[in-house]
Amino acid sequence: MGFEDASQVCTGILSSSDTGKKTTALSLNSIINLDHGDPTMFEPYWRNLGEKCKLVISGSDVMSYFSDPGNICWFLEPKLANAIRVLHRLVGNAVAEDRHILVGTGSTQLFQAALFALSTPDAPEPISVVSTAPYYSSFKEEVEFLRSGLYKWQGDAKTFHKEGPYIEVVTSPSNPDGTIRRAVVNREGGKLIHDLAYYWPQYTPITGAADHDVILFTFSKCTGHAGSRIGWAIVKDEQVARRMTKFMELSSIGVSKESQLRAAKILEVLNAGLQNGSGSENFFEYGRHIMAKRWFELRYIVKSNSKIFGLPEYPVEFCNFSKGTTIAHPAFAWLESKQDEDIEKLLRAHKMLCRTGTRFGSEQKYVRISMLSRDEVFDEFLERLAAIKGGTENQ
């Protein structure tokens, strides 16, 4: 899922209004924010493409509510639907042909739409919603926010034993720890939502094309364009697709066409780079190279301070996209304190904002750290982490 708590900002980031570029002025007193997954790491790639992704929209364009009246998702721009199908075919990470494609204002809206669609209006009690811990920190908040009578958060899927229907949310690769997940409850009456926001080659090996009942993707983690607020769902069942569309119709009367057209243009450029087979134009190879470099640097520092910190290990797997063996380089680092202390507090004392493990249904000895920040911020993070030599006595 793409939404993160934006209440705390990185004071080291300064914007340049005349160029639209970002500059970084970090001092020893700067607070660096690694709490949210804002994918600014990808800015240089898209900047280097120059005018290739430029889109001009005149005042008379896209004025109607309707994009494709004959489609279940009548506000989905056909160009975007086609670009999404081509993208999944080229990457090989999901089956999109002969499936219903739905567009949402990020995958957050689509998640709410899926909960609505999979619930039963006249059920005697709300349907249970679970996910394996450590689970995405916003799931609990999003399920409980409206205090809906349709569904209710029940926490960790591994400890869920309540009888009756349920919805299990499977996030794979997992946010926060980057592991590959499968459903764990597996009993009659269960319904599944697969959140595959990070199932892209820059983050993990692509081992097969996912083919589930409801799959959620987000533009922000695919290409880095979080500000466009575009997500999409791939849905098998027509009635589920109709109910999800009805939710979005009633909550926002569709999705911005300007955002959809921009997303379509960017995906078309991305797809063209994949089809050309050029390394300089292959966005996912670019992203995979940067992620691999960042993880190598982080692991070096963590290994040097192995009495203080730990990181998960990931298996070597064959990636169908890159046609070679590789390991995962997740968008987030699930950093562990080997001293069983409050690691979020420790890092905050060194002016690094991260998200504590307790928000993910885990322990305070874990923290989630974004790997997607700009180079200057990430490099400063590595320096500060390397300078920590002994836990709370250094605070």
NORRA-V136940 format. One record per run of one state. SS is the DSSP state (helix for helix, strand for strand, loop for the rest). FROM is the first residue (numbers start at 1). LEN is the number of residues. If there is no record, write none. Layout:
ss;from;len
SS;FROM;LEN
SS;FROM;LEN
This chain:
ss;from;len
loop;1;12
strand;13;3
loop;16;6
strand;22;3
loop;25;7
strand;32;2
loop;34;6
helix;40;9
loop;49;1
helix;50;4
loop;54;24
helix;78;14
loop;92;2
strand;94;1
loop;95;5
strand;100;6
helix;106;13
loop;119;8
strand;127;5
loop;132;6
helix;138;7
loop;145;6
strand;151;6
helix;157;3
loop;160;6
strand;166;6
loop;172;18
strand;190;6
loop;196;14
strand;210;1
loop;211;3
strand;214;5
helix;219;5
loop;224;2
helix;226;3
loop;229;1
strand;230;6
loop;236;2
helix;238;15
loop;253;4
helix;257;20
loop;277;6
helix;283;22
loop;305;4
strand;309;2
loop;311;6
strand;317;3
loop;320;4
strand;324;3
loop;327;5
strand;332;6
loop;338;5
helix;343;7
loop;350;2
strand;352;2
loop;354;1
strand;355;2
helix;357;4
loop;361;5
strand;366;5
loop;371;4
helix;375;13
loop;388;3
helix;391;4
loop;395;1
